[in-house]
Amino acid sequence: MKQLILASCLLFCLSIFTTAQAESVALTPSQYQQLHKINEALANDAQDEALNLGEALFKQPQGTPEQQAFVRAFVARALVQVYQQQDASKKALALLQKVLQEEAEQLDLPSLQAVRWLAVHLLTSDSQYQPALKLLETWWQDEEQPSAEANYLRAALLAQLEKWPAAEPWLLNALEIRQPDSWLSLGVAIFQRQEKWASAAELQHKRLVLTPEKQPLWGQLAQLQLLAGQDKPALVTLELAQEKGYLNAREEVQLARRLLADQQPLRAATIFEAQLANQPDNLKLNKLAAQAWLQTSNKPSTQQALERLAKLSQATHDWRRLGEWHFNQGNWQAAIDAWQPLTKQLEGKQQARLELLIANAYIEMQAYDLAKPLLESLLASNEADTAKQWLNYLKAL
């Protein structure tokens, strides 16, 4: 990113020579020709020629102090382009700083500003953020109308120095004019560091609108929305991302959990089932799917989920819950089949309670001959009173 900014700045700064800056200082035909040759060499990618011409002219410029300052400033900016391509950025920066130190008083303002602007970018590229910011502030004082790019750069430098509140207004100034993704991304970071989650989410949403194909942006937006207390919009964001196939398995499970908490069990169950297609023996997913189906009115899917979970876990409570569900649905034999093996595993009150439920199921099936011995065996348990009532009921039939 720093190199792209710097390259565009170099082209901009050098092109100025042919317009306003050429008019700000009166050059001799010879000087104009010398600078034109350097410009031409750069345009033809003749770096060695541009370097030789530039270094010689920088050492021995001719003319008045104002002309010499203008020539050295122009040559310095030209040589920066060559040095950058030779990966000699420190040499380029040193050359610009020499111009600022020795020629600032004689330089015309457009040239001085161009050198300052380029030096700011070189300092930034070299991670010298504090000097870059200081020089940018100097540049700002002499700039009639700083551009959106200047506002963005000032915000970026302040952000690098972790001065988040100070960076915010400059970034907002820039975004009023342009909103490229990199600028929006900086804004998101600035608001995040200040825990201004709603503002961060707003800018992140704009990033998503610009580049919806960038998968990470969806999850990031949802997270910011959740932090901002925007639960409903976060769910919408995650569902849209899931429909596009942008969520990984973990993120899809998290979405399904949130849908379940938002009283959308059918949608949650559908996602859990899709995940189970790839990992059918995942106990955690099976539990979540069963939990979701239980909150729906889809009886076949609920039964399938409960049976699948009980067979996989072989846990007493899962078999018991399966039996309870069948009992509540009036599936008496299915309830008995789920509970019967558990009576040998349970003891005391739990065993008695389950046997009473089995007896109730037999009674509902009118299998009184099977219910009676069970009830009689419960006369010595904590369920004795209820068992006596059922036995009296059977005698009265």
LINGI-V216644 format. One record per backbone hydrogen bond with DSSP energy under -1.0 kcal/mol. CO is the residue of the C=O (numbers start at 1). NH is the residue of the N-H. E is the energy in kcal/mol with one decimal. If there is no record, write none. Layout:
((CO/NH/E) (CO/NH/E))
//
This chain:
((1/5/-2.2) (2/6/-2.3) (3/7/-2.6) (4/8/-2.2) (5/9/-1.9) (6/10/-2.3) (7/11/-2.0) (8/12/-2.0) (9/13/-3.0) (10/14/-2.3) (11/15/-1.9) (12/16/-1.1) (14/17/-1.2) (15/18/-1.2) (16/19/-2.2) (16/21/-1.0) (21/25/-1.1) (28/32/-2.8) (29/33/-2.3) (30/34/-2.3) (31/35/-2.5) (32/36/-2.2) (33/37/-2.1) (34/38/-1.6) (35/39/-2.5) (36/40/-2.7) (37/41/-2.4) (38/42/-2.2) (39/43/-2.2) (40/44/-1.8) (41/46/-3.2) (42/45/-1.4) (45/47/-1.4) (46/50/-2.4) (47/51/-2.9) (48/52/-2.6) (49/53/-2.6) (50/54/-2.5) (51/55/-2.7) (52/56/-1.8) (53/57/-2.0) (54/58/-2.7) (55/59/-1.6) (56/60/-1.6) (64/68/-3.2) (65/69/-2.4) (66/70/-2.2) (67/71/-2.8) (68/72/-2.7) (69/73/-2.2) (70/74/-2.5) (71/75/-3.0) (72/76/-2.6) (73/77/-1.9) (74/78/-2.0) (75/79/-3.2) (76/80/-2.0) (77/81/-1.1) (78/82/-1.2) (79/83/-3.3) (80/84/-2.7) (81/85/-1.5) (82/86/-1.2) (83/88/-3.2) (84/87/-1.6) (88/92/-1.7) (89/93/-2.6) (90/94/-2.4) (91/95/-1.7) (92/96/-1.9) (93/97/-2.5) (94/98/-1.8) (95/99/-1.7) (96/100/-2.3) (97/101/-2.0) (98/102/-2.4) (99/103/-2.7) (103/107/-1.8) (108/112/-2.5) (109/113/-2.9) (110/114/-2.0) (111/115/-2.3) (112/116/-2.5) (113/117/-2.8) (114/118/-2.1) (115/119/-2.5) (116/120/-2.5) (117/121/-1.6) (118/122/-2.0) (119/123/-2.7) (120/124/-2.3) (121/125/-2.6) (122/126/-1.6) (123/128/-3.0) (124/127/-1.9) (127/129/-1.2) (128/132/-2.0) (129/133/-2.5) (130/134/-2.3) (131/135/-2.4) (132/136/-2.4) (133/137/-2.3) (134/138/-1.6) (135/139/-2.6) (136/140/-2.4) (137/141/-1.4) (140/143/-1.2) (147/151/-2.0) (148/152/-2.5) (149/153/-2.6) (150/154/-2.5) (151/155/-2.2) (152/156/-2.7) (153/157/-2.4) (154/158/-2.1) (155/159/-2.3) (156/160/-2.2) (157/161/-1.4) (158/163/-3.1) (159/162/-1.9) (163/167/-1.8) (164/168/-1.6) (167/171/-2.1) (168/172/-2.4) (169/173/-2.1) (170/174/-2.0) (171/175/-2.4) (172/176/-1.1) (174/177/-1.5) (174/178/-2.4) (180/184/-2.2) (181/185/-2.8) (182/186/-1.7) (183/187/-2.1) (184/188/-2.4) (185/189/-2.1) (186/190/-2.6) (187/191/-2.5) (188/192/-2.5) (189/193/-2.4) (191/196/-3.0) (192/195/-1.9) (195/197/-1.3) (196/200/-2.2) (197/201/-2.7) (198/202/-2.0) (199/203/-2.0) (200/204/-2.3) (201/205/-2.3) (202/206/-1.4) (203/207/-1.9) (204/208/-2.0) (205/209/-2.1) (206/210/-1.8) (207/211/-2.3) (211/214/-1.8) (213/215/-1.0) (214/217/-1.0) (215/218/-1.4) (216/220/-2.0) (217/221/-2.4) (218/222/-2.3) (219/223/-2.2) (220/224/-2.2) (221/225/-2.6) (222/226/-2.3) (223/227/-2.2) (224/228/-1.7) (225/230/-3.4) (226/229/-1.5) (229/231/-1.2) (230/234/-2.0) (231/235/-2.2) (232/236/-2.2) (233/237/-2.6) (234/238/-2.4) (235/239/-2.6) (236/240/-2.4) (237/241/-2.2) (238/242/-2.4) (239/243/-2.3) (240/244/-1.5) (241/246/-2.9) (248/252/-2.4) (249/253/-2.0) (250/254/-2.1) (251/255/-2.2) (252/256/-2.5) (253/257/-2.4) (254/258/-2.1) (255/259/-2.5) (256/260/-2.3) (257/261/-2.3) (258/262/-1.5) (259/264/-2.7) (260/263/-1.4) (264/268/-2.0) (265/269/-3.2) (266/270/-2.1) (267/271/-1.5) (268/272/-2.4) (269/273/-2.6) (270/274/-1.7) (271/275/-1.9) (272/276/-2.1) (273/277/-1.2) (275/278/-1.1) (275/279/-1.1) (279/282/-1.8) (282/286/-2.1) (283/287/-2.2) (284/288/-2.1) (285/289/-2.7) (286/290/-2.3) (287/291/-2.4) (288/292/-2.3) (289/293/-2.9) (290/294/-2.2) (292/295/-1.3) (293/296/-2.0) (297/299/-1.3) (298/302/-2.0) (299/303/-2.8) (300/304/-2.3) (301/305/-2.5) (302/306/-2.5) (303/307/-2.6) (304/308/-2.4) (305/309/-2.1) (306/310/-2.4) (307/311/-2.4) (308/312/-1.7) (309/313/-3.1) (310/314/-2.5) (315/319/-2.0) (316/320/-2.6) (317/321/-2.2) (318/322/-2.1) (319/323/-2.4) (320/324/-2.5) (321/325/-2.4) (322/326/-2.3) (323/327/-2.7) (324/328/-2.5) (325/329/-1.4) (326/331/-3.0) (327/330/-1.1) (330/332/-1.6) (331/335/-2.2) (332/336/-2.4) (333/337/-2.6) (334/338/-1.6) (335/339/-2.0) (336/340/-3.1) (339/342/-1.4) (342/345/-1.3) (342/346/-1.7) (347/351/-1.0) (348/352/-2.4) (349/353/-2.7) (350/354/-2.0) (351/355/-2.4) (352/356/-2.1) (353/357/-1.7) (354/358/-2.1) (355/359/-2.4) (356/360/-2.3) (357/361/-2.1) (358/362/-2.2) (359/363/-2.2) (360/364/-2.4) (361/365/-1.6) (362/367/-3.2) (363/366/-1.5) (366/368/-1.2) (367/370/-1.1) (367/371/-1.5) (368/372/-2.5) (371/375/-2.3) (372/376/-2.4) (373/377/-1.8) (376/379/-1.3) (378/381/-1.9) (381/384/-1.5) (383/387/-2.4) (384/388/-2.5) (385/389/-1.8) (386/390/-2.0) (387/391/-2.4) (388/392/-2.6) (389/393/-1.9) (390/394/-2.2) (391/395/-2.2) (392/396/-1.6))
//
